[in-house]
């Protein structure tokens, strides 16, 4: 998922394992921009359900409340450190 909506990424076959992606890191399902957007909306006081509805309406993106909660919990853990 990106802020522009879902994007299909085709990774070239690399038997030696030397290919390093630049746009979306290995094993990532979302870009960092999307994570920052969710955190920004949370900081503005939107609830998880409201963020899910906003992402669906504005970006046409289907996500879950659990995903939003996971992102915000990760930030709270980083702030505690």
Beta strands, then each sheet from edge to edge (+ up, - down):
end
